[in-house]
Amino acid sequence: MENLLAALKAAAEPTRLRLLALLEYNELTVSELTQILGQSQPRVSRHLKLMAEAGLVERFSEGTWAFYRVADQALGRTLVRAIVDLITEEDPVLARDLERLEQVKAARAEAAAAYFSENAAIWDTIRSLYMPEAEVEKVVLDLLGAEPIGKLLDIGTGTGRMLSICAHQIDRGLGVDMNREMLAVARANLDQAQIQNCQVRQGDMYHLGLPAADVDVAVIHQVLHFAEDPAAAVQEAARVLRPEGRLLIVDFAPHTLEFLRTDHAHRRLGFADDEVIGWCRSAGFGDVTIRHLIGGELTVTVWLAARPGRSTVPSPIVKENA
């Protein structure tokens, strides 16, 4: 009861209510919040600090930036949602804040689009070497199945595409990536798709900064070929998965395209099934279901690993042609 009273007290102030309403829609920096509210940074920071201490919001760093969002723990998330639902969108103050929020999101999208356009040619070159992404995504969704997913973690989220295609069947999604520019692209994409149950943050695949047994599904999509130690990344993903959790990995089968190493920083030229299965078994997984997607110069492989006692899908290895 004390925690609830403290949280209610922390929310009971006009500026803090406005902050909670904004953070229910989006994760935002202090600078963005001051721009929307038209208040000084020290004042906004003080309000945020009080609400963070009460468990309503949480702060996370991304380089020199600090983002705030509604707290992930149950009391904070449930209470904020209940409070914000009581504020009508016709409220003139909230309406003005939401209008300014759209301006902030538009500026984000413009910056993300500039970064994306600078790198689009490189990404298009690599994508042209294998089966269309839409086909890969279809297999990903097929392997995950139609059952609801509680919390999904996308490790190396990039553009946030895995979050976007899974958003309809998950309660919450979190994407982590080391690259701030890519995180800006992911935020812009999630904003454009009006996806509110997914967030992104800066994070390291070897040290995710999450508690053990925290997520239901972890995805590592086209990331391990950049990794210094792929086995360690699999171990860290296994650590944060719940006992019935599943790990889905998407990457290339072994190939000989050396220019991907010299020109695009790929440390590994694909992975054999036995190697990936070995990492999964060492990390405590049981069954591993495999799909080979053959098309173009590169074959994409999808591995779905499940804990012992939980089967993945009936067919263990399937090869599919473009």
C-alpha positions in Angstrom: 0.0 0.0 0.0 2.9 2.4 0.8 4.3 2.0 -2.7 0.9 2.6 -4.3 0.3 5.8 -2.2 3.8 7.1 -3.1 3.2 6.5 -6.8 -0.2 8.2 -6.6 1.3 11.2 -4.8 4.1 11.4 -7.4 1.6 11.6 -10.2 -0.7 14.1 -8.5 0.7 17.3 -10.1 -0.2 18.9 -13.5 3.2 18.8 -15.1 3.8 15.2 -14.0 0.4 14.2 -15.4 1.4 15.7 -18.7 4.7 13.9 -18.6 3.0 10.6 -17.9 0.6 11.1 -20.8 3.4 11.8 -23.2 5.6 8.8 -22.0 2.6 6.5 -22.3 2.7 7.4 -26.1 6.5 7.4 -26.6 9.9 7.1 -24.9 11.4 10.6 -25.0 14.6 12.4 -24.0 14.6 15.2 -21.4 15.3 17.7 -24.3 12.3 16.5 -26.2 10.1 16.7 -23.2 11.2 20.3 -22.4 10.5 21.2 -26.1 7.0 19.8 -25.8 6.1 21.2 -22.4 7.8 24.6 -22.9 9.4 24.3 -19.4 13.0 24.5 -18.3 15.2 21.4 -18.3 16.0 21.5 -14.6 12.2 21.6 -13.8 11.4 18.8 -16.1 14.3 16.7 -14.8 13.1 17.2 -11.2 9.7 16.0 -12.0 11.1 13.0 -13.8 13.4 12.2 -10.9 10.5 12.2 -8.5 8.4 9.9 -10.7 11.3 7.6 -11.3 11.8 7.2 -7.5 8.1 6.4 -7.2 8.4 3.6 -9.8 6.2 5.3 -12.4 8.9 6.0 -15.0 12.4 4.7 -15.7 15.5 6.3 -17.2 18.0 4.7 -19.5 21.1 6.1 -21.1 22.0 5.9 -24.8 25.4 7.4 -25.3 25.2 11.0 -24.0 21.4 11.0 -24.2 19.0 10.0 -21.5 15.6 8.6 -22.4 12.6 8.2 -20.2 9.6 5.8 -20.5 6.8 4.3 -18.4 8.3 1.9 -15.9 8.3 -1.8 -17.0 7.4 -3.1 -13.6 3.8 -4.1 -13.1 2.7 -1.4 -10.6 4.1 1.5 -12.5 2.9 0.3 -15.9 -0.6 -0.6 -14.7 -1.1 2.6 -12.7 0.2 4.9 -15.4 -2.1 3.3 -18.0 -5.1 3.7 -15.6 -4.3 7.3 -14.9 -3.7 8.3 -18.5 -6.9 6.6 -19.6 -8.8 9.0 -17.4 -7.5 12.0 -19.3 -9.6 12.7 -22.3 -7.7 13.5 -25.6 -10.0 16.5 -26.0 -8.3 18.1 -23.0 -6.8 21.3 -24.6 -3.4 21.0 -22.7 -3.0 17.3 -23.7 -4.1 18.0 -27.2 -1.4 20.7 -27.5 1.2 18.4 -26.0 0.3 15.6 -28.5 0.5 18.0 -31.4 4.0 19.0 -30.3 4.9 15.3 -29.8 4.0 14.7 -33.5 6.4 17.5 -34.4 9.2 15.8 -32.4 8.4 12.5 -34.0 8.5 14.1 -37.4 12.0 15.6 -36.7 13.1 12.1 -35.5 11.8 10.5 -38.7 13.6 13.1 -40.9 16.9 12.4 -39.2 16.4 8.7 -39.4 15.5 8.9 -43.1 18.7 10.8 -43.8 20.8 8.1 -42.2 18.8 5.3 -43.9 19.3 6.9 -47.3 23.0 7.2 -46.8 23.3 3.5 -46.2 20.4 2.1 -48.3 22.7 1.2 -51.2 24.9 -1.0 -49.0 21.8 -2.8 -47.5 20.3 -3.2 -51.0 23.5 -4.8 -52.2 23.4 -7.4 -49.5 19.7 -8.0 -49.7 20.0 -8.7 -53.4 22.1 -11.8 -52.6 19.4 -13.8 -50.9 15.7 -14.7 -50.8 13.4 -11.7 -50.4 13.0 -10.5 -46.8 9.2 -11.0 -47.0 9.8 -14.7 -47.5 12.2 -14.9 -44.5 9.7 -13.0 -42.3 7.0 -15.4 -43.3 9.1 -18.3 -42.1 10.0 -16.5 -38.9 6.3 -16.0 -38.1 5.4 -19.6 -39.1 8.0 -21.0 -36.7 7.0 -18.7 -33.8 3.4 -19.8 -34.3 0.1 -18.0 -33.7 0.1 -18.3 -29.9 0.4 -15.0 -28.0 3.8 -14.1 -26.7 4.4 -12.2 -23.5 7.7 -10.3 -23.9 9.8 -10.5 -27.0 13.5 -9.3 -27.1 15.1 -8.4 -30.4 18.9 -8.5 -30.0 20.6 -6.2 -32.6 17.2 -4.8 -33.6 18.6 -2.6 -36.4 15.6 -1.0 -38.2 13.2 -2.6 -35.7 11.7 -4.9 -38.3 11.4 -8.0 -36.2 9.5 -6.0 -33.6 7.2 -4.6 -36.2 6.2 -8.0 -37.7 5.7 -9.6 -34.3 3.9 -6.6 -32.6 0.5 -8.0 -33.3 1.0 -11.1 -31.1 3.2 -9.8 -28.3 2.3 -8.1 -25.1 5.6 -6.1 -25.0 8.6 -5.9 -27.2 12.1 -4.6 -26.5 14.8 -4.1 -29.2 18.5 -3.5 -28.2 21.2 -2.3 -30.5 24.6 -0.7 -30.0 24.2 1.8 -32.9 22.4 5.0 -31.9 21.7 5.9 -35.6 20.0 2.5 -36.1 18.0 3.0 -32.9 16.8 6.3 -34.3 15.7 4.5 -37.5 13.9 1.8 -35.4 12.1 4.4 -33.3 10.9 6.2 -36.5 9.7 3.0 -38.0 7.8 2.0 -34.9 6.3 5.5 -34.7 5.2 5.4 -38.3 3.6 2.1 -37.8 1.9 3.4 -34.7 3.3 0.5 -32.6 3.1 1.4 -28.9 3.9 -2.0 -27.3 7.5 -2.0 -28.5 10.5 0.0 -27.3 14.2 0.2 -28.2 17.3 1.0 -26.2 21.0 0.9 -26.5 22.5 -2.4 -25.4 25.2 -4.9 -25.8 24.4 -8.5 -27.0 26.9 -9.8 -24.5 25.6 -7.9 -21.5 21.9 -7.2 -22.1 21.3 -5.5 -18.8 18.1 -7.5 -18.2 17.3 -9.8 -15.2 17.4 -13.5 -15.7 14.3 -15.3 -16.9 12.8 -12.0 -18.1 11.6 -12.7 -21.7 9.5 -15.3 -23.5 11.1 -15.1 -26.9 14.5 -13.8 -28.0 15.4 -13.1 -31.6 18.9 -12.6 -33.1 18.2 -11.6 -36.7 21.2 -11.2 -39.1 23.5 -10.2 -36.2 25.8 -13.1 -35.3 27.9 -12.8 -38.4 29.2 -9.5 -36.9 29.9 -11.0 -33.5 33.3 -11.6 -32.0 31.9 -14.4 -29.9 28.6 -15.7 -31.2 28.4 -18.5 -28.6 28.6 -15.9 -25.8 25.8 -14.0 -27.4 23.6 -17.1 -27.4 24.5 -17.8 -23.8 23.4 -14.3 -22.8 20.2 -14.7 -24.7 19.5 -18.0 -22.9 20.2 -16.3 -19.5 17.3 -13.8 -20.0 14.8 -16.3 -21.3 12.2 -17.8 -19.1 12.1 -21.6 -18.5 9.7 -22.1 -21.4 11.4 -19.5 -23.5 12.5 -19.8 -27.1 15.4 -18.4 -29.1 15.1 -17.7 -32.8 18.3 -17.1 -34.8 18.4 -15.9 -38.5 21.7 -15.8 -40.3 23.5 -17.1 -43.4 24.6 -20.6 -44.0 28.3 -21.0 -44.8 29.4 -19.2 -48.0 32.5 -17.9 -49.7 31.6 -14.2 -50.4 34.8 -12.8 -49.0 33.8 -9.2 -49.9 31.2 -9.3 -47.1 34.1 -9.6 -44.7 36.4 -7.0 -46.3 33.8 -4.5 -47.3 30.9 -5.0 -44.8 32.6 -6.1 -41.5 31.1 -9.6 -41.5 33.4 -11.5 -39.1 31.9 -14.8 -40.0 30.9 -16.1 -43.5 27.9 -17.9 -42.3 27.3 -20.7 -39.8 26.8 -24.5 -40.2 23.8 -26.1 -38.5 26.0 -28.2 -36.2 27.8 -25.2 -34.9 24.6 -23.3 -34.0 23.1 -26.4 -32.5 26.2 -26.8 -30.4 25.9 -23.3 -29.0 22.2 -23.8 -28.3 22.8 -27.1 -26.5 25.6 -25.6 -24.4 23.2 -22.8 -23.4 20.7 -25.3 -22.1 18.3 -25.7 -25.1 16.9 -28.9 -26.3 15.2 -29.2 -29.7 16.4 -27.0 -32.5 14.2 -26.6 -35.6 15.9 -25.5 -38.8 14.7 -23.9 -42.0 17.1 -23.4 -45.0 15.9 -20.7 -47.4 17.7 -21.2 -50.7 17.7 -18.3 -53.1 20.4 -16.2 -54.8 24.1 -16.5 -53.8 23.3 -16.8 -50.1 21.2 -19.3 -48.2 19.4 -17.9 -45.1 19.0 -20.3 -42.2 16.5 -19.9 -39.4 17.1 -21.8 -36.2 14.4 -22.0 -33.5 15.7 -23.4 -30.2 13.4 -24.5 -27.3 14.1 -25.5 -23.7 14.1 -29.3 -23.0 10.5 -30.5 -22.6 9.1 -27.9 -25.0 9.0 -29.0 -28.6 9.5 -26.5 -31.4 7.6 -27.7 -34.4 7.2 -31.2 -35.9 9.7 -31.0 -38.8 13.3 -30.6 -37.7 15.0 -29.6 -40.9 13.3 -28.2 -44.1 14.9 -26.7 -47.2 12.9 -24.1 -49.1 13.7 -22.6 -52.5 13.0 -19.1 -53.6 
